[in-house]
Amino acid sequence: MASLAALKDFLYGLTGYEFARHALETRRELETLFIAATLGDLVGVPVMPPIFSLRLLPYVVPEIAKWKREMARNKELWEREELDLHGI
Amino acid sequence: MNALIAVIIGAAVVYLAYTRYARRIDRNVIQSDPRRATPAVLYMDGVDFMPTNRNILFGYHFKSIAAAGPIVGAIVAASLWGWLPAFIWLVVGVSFMGWASDYSAIVLSVRNDGNSLSAVAHRLISPRTRTILFLFIFFYLLLIAGAFVGIMAQTLDAQPRTHLGMILLVLMGLLLGQMLYRWRVGLLPATIVAVGITFLAILAGPLTEGFFQGFNGFFNSLTGGAPIVTYFDPTLAGFKGAEAEIMPSLLFWAVAISVFCYAGSVLPIWRMAQPVVYVGFWITATAMLLGLAGASLGTLIKPEVAAFQIPAFKGWNPQLGPAGVMPLWPMLFVTIACGAISGWHSLFGSVGTARQIESESDMLPIGAGAMFAEFLLGLLALLAVTVGAKGGSPVATFASGLGGFISVFGLRGEYAESLAFAAFIVIVLVVTQLIFRIMRVTLTEWLGELVPPLRNQHVASFISVVLAILLVMTGTWIYLWQLFGGANQLMAALSLLLVTIWLASQGKNWAFAGVPTLFMYFTTVGSILVTAYNLYYNVYVPNAAAGRAVPAIGSALMIIVALLLVAAALLIGVDGARAFLKYSRRTGRAAEAAPARG
């Protein structure tokens, strides 16, 4: 049974995993946009009136730590363009 | 010797190398510790840094590193030197260098907070190493784009039976993207529809051969059967060299492939590139699995398809063209790249896989295990071209051999061969569209500040496509391939150099990475110089003397690229040696000082 489960995981890694990753990446991009729209005025970009930002703040707070890490990290170009799709 | 014996030897070597050597390095030198937190655990963000089950990650990593490289390299090498040198290099390369390169790149990243190779190079060697890496990557991509477009255009032009399958592959890729991301169809039914129709189209290829022959004929009639470009190709006439022609139909296929790649480069990834890669994966995986099983069973069931047809050894320095040299060292070691060792794997492993490693004990089975699995792919390609009875181009021989293996399962010869041709074209095609995508981004990143129009994705994609087509028009894809191999292996040498320096800085035994570094470094620099020599005397001189501008300019461009690569390698080598000496002396002094303190 353990071997069957391992085989199933392996096949998932070969096939569906990249779609799941892409969906996660897309969601993160939307979240980043959402945070930028919500907290823009804190960094001098008045995207949205502060009253709406304050109302949305509870939804943004749980994501701030991840967002900060994501924004602060120095990214290489080959991790921004889906190189994980296939090798050479 | 037959296919079954080769498979058994290959499997035995892989087993011994993994259990007797790789595990020992993992245990005694790297000292992987499952209790130490990995970057995936420490910095989990749910996307890039994400602890992932080792079996899933193995499948993902294997798919990400296994592509056309091990196939094309083995085909060319067996044609030039015979199957035995290619077999020995595959086995020795993967056992002592390939796994070490892939595994150690992952280790380096995991032990350095998930940083990529260039970030570690910036810190350990010098800031300019990072810039040089850009140069490497752009030319590396340009060379492989030229080589792949050239191979595909020639194969499509010569094999009308493959056209229907390729057209349907692209259409089904587009449909799959639409089904998955817009219509929200489940992955399984969408796969059945898209992959099923593509398979049917590929198998129906021989039935549509006549129609597409007429299609090619129509294009050739536009110039009254006259070629567009005539050039001297040293790879023709049994590698003695002969006049060759680029006909309108070949140019049509080169342009069609470029348009497809252009679309793959500028459209959203989900719309085209990703689903086409996915459909292509199933086609190739099916053909390769059937091929590997057929190679093993064929010896017992159908011996005629598993008997070796080409000589074991063709010579130390086969003649390629009137003035060319092709010495086994260093050329074999760059001609076969990915099945033995590849720099691309290290680059990808350090950013894609390393950040998803759940436990340090997973680094070896994923990094080294996937490389050993790719070696089997290279071995299958070598076996296919070795048993392929059909003369003609190396690709046709490969398809003939692989088709023979597949026919063991009862599929009629012509259909099995059609599937083999399709598998080859698909694996090259899906990679090429991604190459153009990455080239576009690299060009923008590299020169976008200096030349603002390059920030436009259409301008950057168009320039990439035009450069690649210019290289195709030189007609000598073997040289392109070898230059690419040189750049790729040089990247592997750079990755191993980084690992060596890091091991020295940690006071660990660096020999398992240091010895392959030296071998790969001198081999690849030598091979690039030999290729530049060949390009000058075999392509530039005869074509320039005959006043043929396109191949002369194309070959001159390739020579410039070769010299730039050598200059970059020398800079990295000097900086790397300095860094290594600095860290070795420091750890040496620390070791001497330690007893005194104690």
Contacts between the chains, C-beta under 8 A, distances in Angstrom:
chain1	res1	chain2	res2	distance
A	5	B	55	7.9
A	6	B	55	4.7
A	7	B	55	7.9
A	9	B	53	5.6
A	9	B	55	3.5
A	9	B	56	4.7
A	9	B	59	7.1
A	10	B	55	4.9
A	10	B	56	7.2
A	10	B	58	6.0
A	10	B	59	4.3
A	11	B	59	6.5
A	12	B	56	5.7
A	12	B	59	6.7
A	13	B	55	6.6
A	13	B	56	3.9
A	13	B	57	6.2
A	13	B	58	6.2
A	13	B	59	2.5
A	13	B	60	4.2
A	13	B	61	7.8
A	13	B	62	7.8
A	13	B	63	7.3
A	14	B	59	4.0
A	14	B	60	7.2
A	14	B	62	7.1
A	14	B	63	5.0
A	14	B	281	7.3
A	14	B	285	7.6
A	15	B	59	7.9
A	15	B	187	7.5
A	15	B	191	7.7
A	15	B	278	7.3
A	15	B	281	7.4
A	16	B	187	5.4
A	17	B	56	5.8
A	17	B	59	7.0
A	17	B	60	5.1
A	18	B	60	7.1
A	18	B	63	7.8
A	18	B	274	6.9
A	18	B	278	7.5
A	19	B	180	6.7
A	19	B	187	6.7
A	19	B	274	7.5
A	19	B	278	7.8
A	21	B	47	7.4
A	22	B	269	7.0
A	22	B	270	6.4
A	22	B	274	6.4
A	24	B	46	6.4
A	24	B	47	4.8
A	25	B	47	5.7
A	26	B	270	7.9
A	28	B	45	7.9
A	28	B	46	7.6
A	28	B	47	5.0
A	66	B	45	4.7
A	66	B	46	7.0
A	69	B	43	6.4
A	69	B	45	6.1
A	70	B	45	6.0
A	70	B	48	7.8
A	74	B	119	6.6
A	76	B	116	4.9
A	76	B	118	5.9
A	76	B	119	7.2
A	76	B	351	6.5
A	77	B	441	5.6
A	77	B	442	6.3
A	77	B	445	4.8
A	78	B	116	7.7
A	78	B	137	7.2
A	78	B	347	6.4
A	78	B	348	7.8
A	78	B	351	6.5
A	78	B	438	7.1
A	79	B	48	7.3
A	79	B	116	6.8
A	79	B	351	4.5
A	79	B	352	7.5
A	80	B	441	7.2
A	81	B	437	6.2
A	81	B	438	5.6
A	81	B	441	4.8
A	82	B	269	5.2
A	82	B	273	7.2
A	82	B	274	7.2
A	82	B	434	7.6
A	82	B	437	7.8
A	83	B	64	8.0
A	83	B	347	7.9
A	83	B	348	6.0
A	83	B	351	7.7
A	83	B	352	6.8
A	83	B	434	7.6
A	83	B	438	6.5
A	84	B	60	7.6
A	84	B	64	5.5
A	84	B	348	7.0
A	84	B	352	4.4
A	85	B	64	7.4
A	85	B	269	7.6
A	85	B	273	6.7
A	85	B	274	6.1
A	85	B	277	5.2
A	85	B	434	6.0
A	86	B	63	7.2
A	86	B	64	6.4
A	86	B	67	5.6
A	86	B	277	5.3
A	86	B	430	6.3
A	86	B	431	5.7
A	86	B	434	5.7
A	87	B	63	7.9
A	87	B	64	5.0
A	87	B	65	4.0
A	87	B	66	6.1
A	87	B	67	4.7
A	87	B	69	7.3
A	87	B	338	7.5
A	87	B	342	7.9
A	87	B	344	5.9
A	87	B	345	6.8
A	87	B	348	6.2
A	87	B	431	7.7
A	88	B	67	5.4
A	88	B	68	7.1
A	88	B	69	5.4
A	88	B	144	6.3
A	88	B	338	7.1
A	88	B	342	7.7
A	88	B	344	4.8
A	88	B	431	5.8
A	88	B	435	7.3
A	88	B	488	7.5
